Amino acid sequence: MPFKGALTASFFLLCILSCGKADTLEERELTVEQAGGGRVTLRVEIARSAEEKQRGLMYRKDLAEGRGMLFIFDRDQLMSFWMKNTYIPLSIAYIRSNGTILEIWDMRPLDENPVPSSRGVRYALEVPQGWFGRAGIKAGDRLLLDGF
């Protein structure tokens, strides 16, 4: 019996360590400069590694207003996102290397149809569906990405 208890304890410790690491992403404030001169700030989780980008916002049940996830890539490229295992309705902005928002799309929960960018971009920003419109953010506005 002591072996079974030690094995169970080891399993739980491994689960706690691995689960905590997978869910802990760097968080930062991100500012969007609107074409009209206004600024909007939101709090984002940063997805840099391949594992972080692949998981994205999968399996989550909610995402608060004014929160999001910024996906950072090493070079400009055509991108395509889908909503596999993603339960939250999202909007995605594809963003050029200079921070300019190229386009914004709405995405449906669990929809596995790809939502592609029309041109090469460096970043993607996912937020609760409709947040860009509610915040007055549109294509042509610019993310201030110094330090990202």
N, CA, C and O atoms as a GROMACS GRO file, in nm:
protein
  592
    1MET      N    1   0.080  -0.121   0.000
    1MET     CA    2   0.000   0.000   0.000
    1MET      C    3   0.084   0.127   0.000
    1MET      O    4   0.047   0.221  -0.070
    2PRO      N    5   0.197   0.137   0.074
    2PRO     CA    6   0.274   0.262   0.074
    2PRO      C    7   0.319   0.299  -0.068
    2PRO      O    8   0.323   0.417  -0.102
    3PHE      N    9   0.353   0.200  -0.150
    3PHE     CA   10   0.395   0.228  -0.287
    3PHE      C   11   0.283   0.293  -0.367
    3PHE      O   12   0.306   0.389  -0.441
    4LYS      N   13   0.161   0.242  -0.352
    4LYS     CA   14   0.046   0.299  -0.422
    4LYS      C   15   0.024   0.444  -0.381
    4LYS      O   16  -0.004   0.529  -0.466
    5GLY      N   17   0.036   0.474  -0.252
    5GLY     CA   18   0.021   0.611  -0.202
    5GLY      C   19   0.128   0.703  -0.258
    5GLY      O   20   0.099   0.816  -0.298
    6ALA      N   21   0.252   0.656  -0.263
    6ALA     CA   22   0.362   0.736  -0.317
    6ALA      C   23   0.342   0.760  -0.466
    6ALA      O   24   0.370   0.869  -0.517
    7LEU      N   25   0.295   0.659  -0.536
    7LEU     CA   26   0.269   0.672  -0.679
    7LEU      C   27   0.158   0.773  -0.704
    7LEU      O   28   0.168   0.856  -0.795
    8THR      N   29   0.052   0.767  -0.625
    8THR     CA   30  -0.058   0.862  -0.639
    8THR      C   31  -0.012   1.004  -0.609
    8THR      O   32  -0.046   1.097  -0.682
    9ALA      N   33   0.067   1.021  -0.503
    9ALA     CA   34   0.119   1.154  -0.468
    9ALA      C   35   0.208   1.207  -0.580
    9ALA      O   36   0.202   1.325  -0.613
   10SER      N   37   0.292   1.121  -0.636
   10SER     CA   38   0.380   1.162  -0.746
   10SER      C   39   0.298   1.205  -0.868
   10SER      O   40   0.331   1.304  -0.934
   11PHE      N   41   0.192   1.132  -0.897
   11PHE     CA   42   0.107   1.165  -1.010
   11PHE      C   43   0.044   1.304  -0.991
   11PHE      O   44   0.045   1.386  -1.083
   12PHE      N   45  -0.010   1.330  -0.871
   12PHE     CA   46  -0.072   1.459  -0.844
   12PHE      C   47   0.028   1.572  -0.851
   12PHE      O   48  -0.003   1.679  -0.904
   13LEU      N   49   0.150   1.552  -0.798
   13LEU     CA   50   0.254   1.654  -0.804
   13LEU      C   51   0.290   1.683  -0.950
   13LEU      O   52   0.304   1.800  -0.988
   14LEU      N   53   0.307   1.581  -1.029
   14LEU     CA   54   0.338   1.598  -1.171
   14LEU      C   55   0.226   1.675  -1.241
   14LEU      O   56   0.254   1.764  -1.321
   15CYS      N   57   0.102   1.642  -1.212
   15CYS     CA   58  -0.012   1.710  -1.273
   15CYS      C   59  -0.013   1.857  -1.234
   15CYS      O   60  -0.035   1.943  -1.319
   16ILE      N   61   0.009   1.886  -1.106
   16ILE     CA   62   0.008   2.025  -1.060
   16ILE      C   63   0.119   2.104  -1.128
   16ILE      O   64   0.096   2.215  -1.174
   17LEU      N   65   0.239   2.047  -1.135
   17LEU     CA   66   0.351   2.118  -1.197
   17LEU      C   67   0.329   2.139  -1.346
   17LEU      O   68   0.351   2.249  -1.396
   18SER      N   69   0.285   2.036  -1.416
   18SER     CA   70   0.268   2.050  -1.560
   18SER      C   71   0.147   2.135  -1.594
   18SER      O   72   0.152   2.213  -1.690
   19CYS      N   73   0.039   2.123  -1.518
   19CYS     CA   74  -0.080   2.203  -1.546
   19CYS      C   75  -0.053   2.350  -1.518
   19CYS      O   76  -0.094   2.436  -1.596
   20GLY      N   77   0.016   2.381  -1.410
   20GLY     CA   78   0.047   2.519  -1.378
   20GLY      C   79   0.135   2.582  -1.484
   20GLY      O   80   0.113   2.697  -1.522
   21LYS      N   81   0.235   2.510  -1.531
   21LYS     CA   82   0.327   2.563  -1.631
   21LYS      C   83   0.255   2.589  -1.763
   21LYS      O   84   0.279   2.691  -1.827
   22ALA      N   85   0.166   2.500  -1.804
   22ALA     CA   86   0.097   2.515  -1.931
   22ALA      C   87   0.003   2.634  -1.931
   22ALA      O   88  -0.019   2.696  -2.035
   23ASP      N   89  -0.053   2.668  -1.813
   23ASP     CA   90  -0.152   2.774  -1.807
   23ASP      C   91  -0.092   2.910  -1.773
   23ASP      O   92  -0.164   3.009  -1.772
   24THR      N   93   0.037   2.917  -1.744
   24THR     CA   94   0.099   3.041  -1.703
   24THR      C   95   0.167   3.105  -1.823
   24THR      O   96   0.269   3.057  -1.872
   25LEU      N   97   0.109   3.214  -1.870
   25LEU     CA   98   0.167   3.289  -1.981
   25LEU      C   99   0.205   3.428  -1.932
   25LEU      O  100   0.145   3.481  -1.839
   26GLU      N  101   0.304   3.485  -1.996
   26GLU     CA  102   0.339   3.624  -1.968
   26GLU      C  103   0.218   3.713  -1.998
   26GLU      O  104   0.151   3.695  -2.099
   27GLU      N  105   0.190   3.809  -1.909
   27GLU     CA  106   0.081   3.905  -1.931
   27GLU      C  107   0.138   4.045  -1.934
   27GLU      O  108   0.229   4.079  -1.858
   28ARG      N  109   0.082   4.127  -2.024
   28ARG     CA  110   0.128   4.266  -2.037
   28ARG      C  111   0.012   4.355  -2.076
   28ARG      O  112  -0.090   4.309  -2.127
   29GLU      N  113   0.029   4.484  -2.049
   29GLU     CA  114  -0.064   4.584  -2.099
   29GLU      C  115  -0.026   4.614  -2.244
   29GLU      O  116   0.092   4.623  -2.278
   30LEU      N  117  -0.126   4.629  -2.328
   30LEU     CA  118  -0.106   4.659  -2.470
   30LEU      C  119  -0.192   4.779  -2.503
   30LEU      O  120  -0.310   4.783  -2.467
   31THR      N  121  -0.134   4.877  -2.572
   31THR     CA  122  -0.207   4.997  -2.609
   31THR      C  123  -0.230   5.001  -2.758
   31THR      O  124  -0.140   4.972  -2.838
   32VAL      N  125  -0.353   5.036  -2.796
   32VAL     CA  126  -0.389   5.054  -2.937
   32VAL      C  127  -0.410   5.203  -2.959
   32VAL      O  128  -0.488   5.268  -2.889
   33GLU      N  129  -0.338   5.257  -3.057
   33GLU     CA  130  -0.352   5.397  -3.093
   33GLU      C  131  -0.451   5.406  -3.209
   33GLU      O  132  -0.427   5.353  -3.318
   34GLN      N  133  -0.562   5.474  -3.185
   34GLN     CA  134  -0.666   5.486  -3.287
   34GLN      C  135  -0.628   5.593  -3.389
   34GLN      O  136  -0.557   5.688  -3.356
   35ALA      N  137  -0.677   5.578  -3.511
   35ALA     CA  138  -0.647   5.672  -3.618
   35ALA      C  139  -0.686   5.815  -3.579
   35ALA      O  140  -0.620   5.910  -3.621
   36GLY      N  141  -0.791   5.831  -3.499
   36GLY     CA  142  -0.837   5.963  -3.457
   36GLY      C  143  -0.757   6.022  -3.342
   36GLY      O  144  -0.784   6.134  -3.298
   37GLY      N  145  -0.657   5.948  -3.292
   37GLY     CA  146  -0.572   5.999  -3.185
   37GLY      C  147  -0.599   5.942  -3.048
   37GLY      O  148  -0.518   5.960  -2.958
   38GLY      N  149  -0.710   5.874  -3.029
   38GLY     CA  150  -0.738   5.814  -2.899
   38GLY      C  151  -0.653   5.691  -2.874
   38GLY      O  152  -0.590   5.639  -2.966
   39ARG      N  153  -0.653   5.647  -2.751
   39ARG     CA  154  -0.579   5.526  -2.713
   39ARG      C  155  -0.668   5.435  -2.629
   39ARG      O  156  -0.747   5.481  -2.546
   40VAL      N  157  -0.655   5.306  -2.653
   40VAL     CA  158  -0.728   5.204  -2.578
   40VAL      C  159  -0.626   5.104  -2.527
   40VAL      O  160  -0.538   5.061  -2.601
   41THR      N  161  -0.638   5.068  -2.399
   41THR     CA  162  -0.546   4.972  -2.339
   41THR      C  163  -0.622   4.845  -2.304
   41THR      O  164  -0.736   4.849  -2.259
   42LEU      N  165  -0.556   4.732  -2.326
   42LEU     CA  166  -0.611   4.603  -2.284
   42LEU      C  167  -0.500   4.519  -2.226
   42LEU      O  168  -0.382   4.546  -2.248
   43ARG      N  169  -0.537   4.417  -2.152
   43ARG     CA  170  -0.440   4.326  -2.091
   43ARG      C  171  -0.437   4.199  -2.174
   43ARG      O  172  -0.540   4.138  -2.200
   44VAL      N  173  -0.315   4.160  -2.217
   44VAL     CA  174  -0.303   4.043  -2.303
   44VAL      C  175  -0.208   3.940  -2.244
   44VAL      O  176  -0.111   3.974  -2.175
   45GLU      N  177  -0.238   3.815  -2.274
   45GLU     CA  178  -0.145   3.706  -2.251
   45GLU      C  179  -0.062   3.695  -2.379
   45GLU      O  180  -0.114   3.715  -2.489
   46ILE      N  181   0.065   3.664  -2.365
   46ILE     CA  182   0.155   3.658  -2.480
   46ILE      C  183   0.181   3.512  -2.516
   46ILE      O  184   0.225   3.433  -2.432
   47ALA      N  185   0.153   3.476  -2.641
   47ALA     CA  186   0.183   3.342  -2.693
   47ALA      C  187   0.302   3.354  -2.787
   47ALA      O  188   0.290   3.404  -2.899
   48ARG      N  189   0.418   3.308  -2.741
   48ARG     CA  190   0.541   3.315  -2.822
   48ARG      C  191   0.586   3.179  -2.873
   48ARG      O  192   0.620   3.165  -2.991
   49SER      N  193   0.585   3.078  -2.785
   49SER     CA  194   0.636   2.947  -2.824
   49SER      C  195   0.535   2.876  -2.914
   49SER      O  196   0.417   2.911  -2.918
   50ALA      N  197   0.583   2.776  -2.984
   50ALA     CA  198   0.493   2.698  -3.071
   50ALA      C  199   0.382   2.634  -2.988
   50ALA      O  200   0.267   2.630  -3.031
   51GLU      N  201   0.416   2.584  -2.868
   51GLU     CA  202   0.315   2.520  -2.782
   51GLU      C  203   0.210   2.622  -2.736
   51GLU      O  204   0.091   2.592  -2.738
   52GLU      N  205   0.254   2.740  -2.697
   52GLU     CA  206   0.161   2.844  -2.652
   52GLU      C  207   0.069   2.888  -2.766
   52GLU      O  208  -0.051   2.909  -2.746
   53LYS      N  209   0.125   2.902  -2.885
   53LYS     CA  210   0.044   2.944  -3.001
   53LYS      C  211  -0.054   2.834  -3.042
   53LYS      O  212  -0.168   2.864  -3.080
   54GLN      N  213  -0.011   2.710  -3.034
   54GLN     CA  214  -0.100   2.600  -3.072
   54GLN      C  215  -0.217   2.589  -2.974
   54GLN      O  216  -0.330   2.564  -3.017
   55ARG      N  217  -0.194   2.608  -2.846
   55ARG     CA  218  -0.301   2.597  -2.746
   55ARG      C  219  -0.391   2.720  -2.748
   55ARG      O  220  -0.513   2.708  -2.739
   56GLY      N  221  -0.331   2.838  -2.761
   56GLY     CA  222  -0.410   2.961  -2.766
   56GLY      C  223  -0.511   2.968  -2.654
   56GLY      O  224  -0.478   2.949  -2.537
   57LEU      N  225  -0.635   2.996  -2.689
   57LEU     CA  226  -0.743   3.008  -2.590
   57LEU      C  227  -0.832   2.883  -2.585
   57LEU      O  228  -0.945   2.888  -2.537
   58MET      N  229  -0.779   2.770  -2.635
   58MET     CA  230  -0.854   2.645  -2.631
   58MET      C  231  -0.896   2.609  -2.490
   58MET      O  232  -0.824   2.637  -2.393
   59TYR      N  233  -1.011   2.547  -2.479
   59TYR     CA  234  -1.065   2.487  -2.356
   59TYR      C  235  -1.112   2.588  -2.252
   59TYR      O  236  -1.164   2.547  -2.147
   60ARG      N  237  -1.096   2.715  -2.275
   60ARG     CA  238  -1.141   2.814  -2.177
   60ARG      C  239  -1.290   2.838  -2.194
   60ARG      O  240  -1.346   2.825  -2.303
   61LYS      N  241  -1.352   2.873  -2.084
   61LYS     CA  242  -1.498   2.895  -2.085
   61LYS      C  243  -1.533   3.043  -2.091
   61LYS      O  244  -1.646   3.077  -2.124
   62ASP      N  245  -1.438   3.132  -2.060
   62ASP     CA  246  -1.467   3.275  -2.067
   62ASP      C  247  -1.339   3.356  -2.088
   62ASP      O  248  -1.228   3.308  -2.066
   63LEU      N  249  -1.358   3.478  -2.131
   63LEU     CA  250  -1.249   3.575  -2.150
   63LEU      C  251  -1.309   3.710  -2.119
   63LEU      O  252  -1.402   3.755  -2.187
   64ALA      N  253  -1.257   3.775  -2.019
   64ALA     CA  254  -1.314   3.901  -1.971
   64ALA      C  255  -1.298   4.013  -2.074
   64ALA      O  256  -1.206   4.012  -2.155
   65GLU      N  257  -1.390   4.108  -2.069
   65GLU     CA  258  -1.384   4.227  -2.152
   65GLU      C  259  -1.252   4.299  -2.123
   65GLU      O  260  -1.211   4.311  -2.007
   66GLY      N  261  -1.186   4.346  -2.228
   66GLY     CA  262  -1.059   4.416  -2.210
   66GLY      C  263  -0.940   4.324  -2.192
   66GLY      O  264  -0.831   4.369  -2.155
   67ARG      N  265  -0.960   4.194  -2.219
   67ARG     CA  266  -0.852   4.094  -2.211
   67ARG      C  267  -0.837   4.030  -2.347
   67ARG      O  268  -0.928   4.033  -2.430
   68GLY      N  269  -0.721   3.970  -2.371
   68GLY     CA  270  -0.699   3.902  -2.498
   68GLY      C  271  -0.571   3.822  -2.496
   68GLY      O  272  -0.505   3.807  -2.393
   69MET      N  273  -0.536   3.770  -2.615
   69MET     CA  274  -0.412   3.697  -2.633
   69MET      C  275  -0.344   3.748  -2.760
   69MET      O  276  -0.404   3.754  -2.867
   70LEU      N  277  -0.216   3.785  -2.744
   70LEU     CA  278  -0.136   3.832  -2.856
   70LEU      C  279  -0.043   3.720  -2.899
   70LEU      O  280   0.037   3.671  -2.820
   71PHE      N  281  -0.053   3.680  -3.025
   71PHE     CA  282   0.032   3.577  -3.083
   71PHE      C  283   0.146   3.648  -3.157
   71PHE      O  284   0.120   3.731  -3.245
   72ILE      N  285   0.269   3.616  -3.122
   72ILE     CA  286   0.386   3.682  -3.180
   72ILE      C  287   0.463   3.581  -3.265
   72ILE      O  288   0.497   3.472  -3.219
   73PHE      N  289   0.489   3.619  -3.391
   73PHE     CA  290   0.563   3.533  -3.483
   73PHE      C  291   0.696   3.599  -3.519
   73PHE      O  292   0.711   3.720  -3.504
   74ASP      N  293   0.792   3.519  -3.565
   74ASP     CA  294   0.927   3.567  -3.593
   74ASP      C  295   0.939   3.647  -3.723
   74ASP      O  296   1.031   3.727  -3.740
   75ARG      N  297   0.845   3.624  -3.812
   75ARG     CA  298   0.854   3.692  -3.943
   75ARG      C  299   0.713   3.713  -3.997
   75ARG      O  300   0.618   3.651  -3.951
   76ASP      N  301   0.702   3.802  -4.095
   76ASP     CA  302   0.573   3.823  -4.162
   76ASP      C  303   0.537   3.696  -4.239
   76ASP      O  304   0.622   3.634  -4.304
   77GLN      N  305   0.411   3.660  -4.232
   77GLN     CA  306   0.365   3.540  -4.304
   77GLN      C  307   0.213   3.544  -4.316
   77GLN      O  308   0.145   3.614  -4.241
   78LEU      N  309   0.162   3.469  -4.411
   78LEU     CA  310   0.018   3.449  -4.418
   78LEU      C  311  -0.020   3.365  -4.297
   78LEU      O  312   0.048   3.267  -4.265
   79MET      N  313  -0.126   3.403  -4.231
   79MET     CA  314  -0.170   3.329  -4.113
   79MET      C  315  -0.311   3.278  -4.133
   79MET      O  316  -0.388   3.330  -4.214
   80SER      N  317  -0.343   3.176  -4.057
   80SER     CA  318  -0.477   3.120  -4.059
   80SER      C  319  -0.504   3.063  -3.920
   80SER      O  320  -0.427   2.982  -3.869
   81PHE      N  321  -0.613   3.106  -3.859
   81PHE     CA  322  -0.653   3.058  -3.728
   81PHE      C  323  -0.788   2.986  -3.741
   81PHE      O  324  -0.865   3.014  -3.833
   82TRP      N  325  -0.814   2.895  -3.648
   82TRP     CA  326  -0.941   2.827  -3.641
   82TRP      C  327  -0.982   2.818  -3.496
   82TRP      O  328  -0.907   2.859  -3.407
   83MET      N  329  -1.099   2.763  -3.470
   83MET     CA  330  -1.155   2.763  -3.335
   83MET      C  331  -1.170   2.623  -3.276
   83MET      O  332  -1.255   2.600  -3.191
   84LYS      N  333  -1.088   2.530  -3.321
   84LYS     CA  334  -1.095   2.394  -3.267
   84LYS      C  335  -1.078   2.399  -3.116
   84LYS      O  336  -0.985   2.462  -3.065
   85ASN      N  337  -1.168   2.333  -3.044
   85ASN     CA  338  -1.167   2.324  -2.897
   85ASN      C  339  -1.170   2.461  -2.828
   85ASN      O  340  -1.126   2.474  -2.714
   86THR      N  341  -1.221   2.561  -2.896
   86THR     CA  342  -1.231   2.696  -2.840
   86THR      C  343  -1.378   2.728  -2.821
   86THR      O  344  -1.454   2.734  -2.919
   87TYR      N  345  -1.420   2.749  -2.697
   87TYR     CA  346  -1.561   2.763  -2.662
   87TYR      C  347  -1.609   2.908  -2.656
   87TYR      O  348  -1.729   2.933  -2.646
   88ILE      N  349  -1.517   3.002  -2.662
   88ILE     CA  350  -1.550   3.143  -2.648
   88ILE      C  351  -1.563   3.207  -2.786
   88ILE      O  352  -1.475   3.186  -2.869
   89PRO      N  353  -1.669   3.282  -2.815
   89PRO     CA  354  -1.675   3.356  -2.942
   89PRO      C  355  -1.565   3.464  -2.939
   89PRO      O  356  -1.556   3.543  -2.845
   90LEU      N  357  -1.484   3.466  -3.042
   90LEU     CA  358  -1.370   3.558  -3.048
   90LEU      C  359  -1.373   3.645  -3.172
   90LEU      O  360  -1.437   3.612  -3.272
   91SER      N  361  -1.302   3.756  -3.163
   91SER     CA  362  -1.265   3.835  -3.281
   91SER      C  363  -1.113   3.830  -3.288
   91SER      O  364  -1.044   3.827  -3.186
   92ILE      N  365  -1.062   3.828  -3.411
   92ILE     CA  366  -0.917   3.825  -3.431
   92ILE      C  367  -0.877   3.941  -3.521
   92ILE      O  368  -0.944   3.972  -3.619
   93ALA      N  369  -0.767   4.006  -3.484
   93ALA     CA  370  -0.708   4.110  -3.568
   93ALA      C  371  -0.574   4.058  -3.618
   93ALA      O  372  -0.493   4.007  -3.540
   94TYR      N  373  -0.553   4.070  -3.748
   94TYR     CA  374  -0.423   4.038  -3.806
   94TYR      C  375  -0.346   4.170  -3.817
   94TYR      O  376  -0.399   4.270  -3.865
   95ILE      N  377  -0.220   4.168  -3.772
   95ILE     CA  378  -0.145   4.290  -3.751
   95ILE      C  379  -0.010   4.284  -3.821
   95ILE      O  380   0.062   4.185  -3.810
   96ARG      N  381   0.022   4.391  -3.892
   96ARG     CA  382   0.149   4.399  -3.965
   96ARG      C  383   0.266   4.419  -3.869
   96ARG      O  384   0.245   4.450  -3.751
   97SER      N  385   0.388   4.403  -3.917
   97SER     CA  386   0.506   4.414  -3.831
   97SER      C  387   0.521   4.552  -3.769
   97SER      O  388   0.585   4.565  -3.665
   98ASN      N  389   0.465   4.657  -3.831
   98ASN     CA  390   0.472   4.791  -3.775
   98ASN      C  391   0.359   4.819  -3.674
   98ASN      O  392   0.348   4.930  -3.623
   99GLY      N  393   0.277   4.719  -3.645
   99GLY     CA  394   0.169   4.732  -3.548
   99GLY      C  395   0.035   4.769  -3.607
   99GLY      O  396  -0.065   4.771  -3.535
  100THR      N  397   0.029   4.798  -3.736
  100THR     CA  398  -0.097   4.839  -3.799
  100THR      C  399  -0.191   4.721  -3.814
  100THR      O  400  -0.153   4.615  -3.864
  101ILE      N  401  -0.315   4.740  -3.769
  101ILE     CA  402  -0.416   4.635  -3.783
  101ILE      C  403  -0.457   4.629  -3.929
  101ILE      O  404  -0.507   4.727  -3.985
  102LEU      N  405  -0.437   4.515  -3.990
  102LEU     CA  406  -0.470   4.495  -4.131
  102LEU      C  407  -0.617   4.462  -4.148
  102LEU      O  408  -0.684   4.517  -4.236
  103GLU      N  409  -0.669   4.371  -4.065
  103GLU     CA  410  -0.808   4.328  -4.077
  103GLU      C  411  -0.855   4.265  -3.948
  103GLU      O  412  -0.775   4.217  -3.867
  104ILE      N  413  -0.986   4.266  -3.928
  104ILE     CA  414  -1.049   4.209  -3.809
  104ILE      C  415  -1.160   4.115  -3.854
  104ILE      O  416  -1.240   4.149  -3.941
  105TRP      N  417  -1.163   3.995  -3.794
  105TRP     CA  418  -1.264   3.894  -3.828
  105TRP      C  419  -1.328   3.841  -3.701
  105TRP      O  420  -1.262   3.833  -3.597
  106ASP      N  421  -1.456   3.805  -3.708
  106ASP     CA  422  -1.523   3.734  -3.600
  106ASP      C  423  -1.512   3.585  -3.625
  106ASP      O  424  -1.514   3.540  -3.740
  107MET      N  425  -1.498   3.508  -3.516
  107MET     CA  426  -1.486   3.363  -3.527
  107MET      C  427  -1.588   3.296  -3.435
  107MET      O  428  -1.614   3.344  -3.324
  108ARG      N  429  -1.645   3.186  -3.482
  108ARG     CA  430  -1.748   3.113  -3.408
  108ARG      C  431  -1.686   3.000  -3.325
  108ARG      O  432  -1.595   2.931  -3.371
  109PRO      N  433  -1.735   2.981  -3.203
  109PRO     CA  434  -1.684   2.872  -3.120
  109PRO      C  435  -1.690   2.738  -3.192
  109PRO      O  436  -1.787   2.706  -3.260
  110LEU      N  437  -1.583   2.661  -3.174
  110LEU     CA  438  -1.569   2.524  -3.224
  110LEU      C  439  -1.568   2.512  -3.376
  110LEU      O  440  -1.569   2.401  -3.428
  111ASP      N  441  -1.565   2.623  -3.448
  111ASP     CA  442  -1.563   2.621  -3.595
  111ASP      C  443  -1.421   2.589  -3.642
  111ASP      O  444  -1.327   2.662  -3.613
  112GLU      N  445  -1.408   2.479  -3.715
  112GLU     CA  446  -1.276   2.438  -3.762
  112GLU      C  447  -1.242   2.490  -3.901
  112GLU      O  448  -1.139   2.453  -3.958
  113ASN      N  449  -1.326   2.577  -3.956
  113ASN     CA  450  -1.294   2.641  -4.083
  113ASN      C  451  -1.188   2.748  -4.059
  113ASN      O  452  -1.201   2.828  -3.966
  114PRO      N  453  -1.082   2.750  -4.140
  114PRO     CA  454  -0.976   2.849  -4.119
  114PRO      C  455  -1.023   2.992  -4.149
  114PRO      O  456  -1.106   3.014  -4.237
  115VAL      N  457  -0.968   3.087  -4.073
  115VAL     CA  458  -0.991   3.229  -4.095
  115VAL      C  459  -0.854   3.288  -4.132
  115VAL      O  460  -0.774   3.320  -4.044
  116PRO      N  461  -0.827   3.301  -4.264
  116PRO     CA  462  -0.693   3.342  -4.307
  116PRO      C  463  -0.674   3.493  -4.314
  116PRO      O  464  -0.770   3.569  -4.330
  117SER      N  465  -0.548   3.534  -4.300
  117SER     CA  466  -0.515   3.674  -4.326
  117SER      C  467  -0.504   3.692  -4.478
  117SER      O  468  -0.473   3.596  -4.550
  118SER      N  469  -0.530   3.812  -4.526
  118SER     CA  470  -0.525   3.836  -4.671
  118SER      C  471  -0.382   3.865  -4.719
  118SER      O  472  -0.352   3.851  -4.838
  119ARG      N  473  -0.295   3.904  -4.626
  119ARG     CA  474  -0.154   3.933  -4.657
  119ARG      C  475  -0.068   3.886  -4.541
  119ARG      O  476  -0.117   3.847  -4.436
  120GLY      N  477   0.062   3.892  -4.563
  120GLY     CA  478   0.155   3.853  -4.458
  120GLY      C  479   0.145   3.948  -4.339
  120GLY      O  480   0.140   4.070  -4.356
  121VAL      N  481   0.144   3.892  -4.219
  121VAL     CA  482   0.137   3.969  -4.096
  121VAL      C  483   0.233   3.908  -3.994
  121VAL      O  484   0.278   3.795  -4.011
  122ARG      N  485   0.264   3.983  -3.888
  122ARG     CA  486   0.356   3.936  -3.785
  122ARG      C  487   0.285   3.895  -3.656
  122ARG      O  488   0.335   3.812  -3.581
  123TYR      N  489   0.167   3.954  -3.632
  123TYR     CA  490   0.097   3.933  -3.506
  123TYR      C  491  -0.051   3.900  -3.531
  123TYR      O  492  -0.108   3.934  -3.635
  124ALA      N  493  -0.110   3.834  -3.432
  124ALA     CA  494  -0.255   3.814  -3.430
  124ALA      C  495  -0.301   3.844  -3.287
  124ALA      O  496  -0.234   3.807  -3.190
  125LEU      N  497  -0.415   3.910  -3.275
  125LEU     CA  498  -0.469   3.945  -3.144
  125LEU      C  499  -0.612   3.894  -3.135
  125LEU      O  500  -0.698   3.935  -3.213
  126GLU      N  501  -0.637   3.803  -3.038
  126GLU     CA  502  -0.771   3.752  -3.014
  126GLU      C  503  -0.829   3.818  -2.890
  126GLU      O  504  -0.763   3.831  -2.787
  127VAL      N  505  -0.955   3.859  -2.901
  127VAL     CA  506  -1.029   3.924  -2.792
  127VAL      C  507  -1.172   3.871  -2.793
  127VAL      O  508  -1.212   3.803  -2.888
  128PRO      N  509  -1.251   3.900  -2.688
  128PRO     CA  510  -1.391   3.859  -2.691
  128PRO      C  511  -1.460   3.917  -2.816
  128PRO      O  512  -1.436   4.031  -2.854
  129GLN      N  513  -1.545   3.836  -2.877
  129GLN     CA  514  -1.611   3.878  -3.002
  129GLN      C  515  -1.682   4.012  -2.984
  129GLN      O  516  -1.758   4.033  -2.890
  130GLY      N  517  -1.654   4.103  -3.078
  130GLY     CA  518  -1.716   4.234  -3.078
  130GLY      C  519  -1.640   4.339  -2.999
  130GLY      O  520  -1.676   4.457  -3.004
  131TRP      N  521  -1.537   4.301  -2.924
  131TRP     CA  522  -1.465   4.396  -2.841
  131TRP      C  523  -1.402   4.508  -2.924
  131TRP      O  524  -1.406   4.624  -2.884
  132PHE      N  525  -1.345   4.475  -3.039
  132PHE     CA  526  -1.283   4.580  -3.121
  132PHE      C  527  -1.385   4.689  -3.153
  132PHE      O  528  -1.355   4.808  -3.137
  133GLY      N  529  -1.502   4.651  -3.196
  133GLY     CA  530  -1.607   4.748  -3.228
  133GLY      C  531  -1.651   4.828  -3.107
  133GLY      O  532  -1.666   4.950  -3.114
  134ARG      N  533  -1.671   4.758  -2.994
  134ARG     CA  534  -1.713   4.827  -2.871
  134ARG      C  535  -1.607   4.927  -2.824
  134ARG      O  536  -1.641   5.030  -2.766
  135ALA      N  537  -1.479   4.896  -2.850
  135ALA     CA  538  -1.370   4.983  -2.809
  135ALA      C  539  -1.338   5.090  -2.914
  135ALA      O  540  -1.254   5.176  -2.892
  136GLY      N  541  -1.407   5.083  -3.030
  136GLY     CA  542  -1.383   5.180  -3.136
  136GLY      C  543  -1.255   5.156  -3.214
  136GLY      O  544  -1.199   5.248  -3.274
  137ILE      N  545  -1.209   5.030  -3.214
  137ILE     CA  546  -1.085   4.994  -3.284
  137ILE      C  547  -1.120   4.932  -3.418
  137ILE      O  548  -1.212   4.851  -3.428
  138LYS      N  549  -1.046   4.972  -3.523
  138LYS     CA  550  -1.072   4.921  -3.658
  138LYS      C  551  -0.943   4.906  -3.736
  138LYS      O  552  -0.836   4.947  -3.690
  139ALA      N  553  -0.954   4.846  -3.855
  139ALA     CA  554  -0.838   4.832  -3.942
  139ALA      C  555  -0.779   4.970  -3.967
  139ALA      O  556  -0.851   5.068  -3.987
  140GLY      N  557  -0.646   4.976  -3.964
  140GLY     CA  558  -0.575   5.103  -3.980
  140GLY      C  559  -0.525   5.158  -3.847
  140GLY      O  560  -0.429   5.236  -3.845
  141ASP      N  561  -0.588   5.119  -3.736
  141ASP     CA  562  -0.538   5.159  -3.605
  141ASP      C  563  -0.408   5.082  -3.579
  141ASP      O  564  -0.378   4.985  -3.649
  142ARG      N  565  -0.332   5.126  -3.478
  142ARG     CA  566  -0.197   5.070  -3.460
  142ARG      C  567  -0.171   5.030  -3.316
  142ARG      O  568  -0.197   5.106  -3.223
  143LEU      N  569  -0.117   4.908  -3.299
  143LEU     CA  570  -0.073   4.861  -3.169
  143LEU      C  571   0.064   4.919  -3.142
  143LEU      O  572   0.150   4.923  -3.230
  144LEU      N  573   0.086   4.965  -3.019
  144LEU     CA  574   0.218   5.016  -2.978
  144LEU      C  575   0.293   4.895  -2.922
  144LEU      O  576   0.269   4.852  -2.810
  145LEU      N  577   0.385   4.842  -3.002
  145LEU     CA  578   0.448   4.713  -2.973
  145LEU      C  579   0.592   4.724  -2.922
  145LEU      O  580   0.663   4.623  -2.919
  146ASP      N  581   0.636   4.841  -2.882
  146ASP     CA  582   0.772   4.855  -2.829
  146ASP      C  583   0.788   4.762  -2.709
  146ASP      O  584   0.705   4.762  -2.618
  147GLY      N  585   0.892   4.685  -2.709
  147GLY     CA  586   0.916   4.593  -2.597
  147GLY      C  587   0.851   4.457  -2.613
  147GLY      O  588   0.872   4.370  -2.529
  148PHE      N  589   0.773   4.437  -2.717
  148PHE     CA  590   0.714   4.306  -2.739
  148PHE      C  591   0.807   4.229  -2.828
  148PHE      O  592   0.779   4.114  -2.862
   0.00000   0.00000   0.00000
